[in-house]
Amino acid sequence: MSDLPVALVTGGATGIGAACARRLAAEGFRIGLHYRSSAEKASKLLGELPDAFGLQADLTASEEVDALITVSYTHLRAHETE
């Protein structure tokens, strides 16, 4: 079980989002790294961040936002039992 706080960084694969994800990870957060279409950049960044997990979704589509929340919750609950 991880006692680290979790931060969900939207738009986390590029630019300011990636910088925020790196900084939060350096401060001791587990990162949920959201991206819409930058899968390759997200994958590379996920390799740099310990305990991070990726979440692909188009935040303009409500069903994808619902799925993002469900997947995040499921991932975090599964991680609690490790």
Residue pairs with C-beta under 8 A, 6 or more apart in sequence:
1 79
1 80
1 81
1 82
2 30
2 51
2 79
2 80
2 82
4 28
4 29
4 30
4 51
5 28
5 29
5 30
6 29
6 30
6 31
6 32
6 76
7 21
7 24
7 29
7 30
7 31
7 32
8 31
8 32
8 34
8 55
8 72
9 17
9 20
9 21
9 24
9 31
9 32
9 33
9 34
10 17
10 34
10 59
11 17
11 34
11 35
11 36
12 18
12 20
12 21
12 31
12 33
12 34
12 35
12 42
12 45
13 33
13 35
13 38
13 39
13 41
13 42
13 45
14 35
14 38
14 41
17 34
18 41
18 45
21 31
21 33
21 45
21 49
21 52
22 45
22 48
22 49
24 31
25 31
25 49
25 50
25 52
30 51
30 52
30 53
30 79
31 49
31 51
31 52
31 53
32 52
32 53
32 55
32 72
32 75
33 42
33 45
33 46
33 49
33 52
33 53
33 54
33 55
34 54
34 55
34 56
34 57
34 59
34 68
35 41
35 42
35 54
35 55
35 56
36 56
36 57
36 58
36 59
39 56
42 54
42 56
43 54
45 52
46 52
46 53
46 54
51 79
53 75
55 68
55 71
55 72
57 64
57 65
57 67
57 68
58 64
59 65
59 68
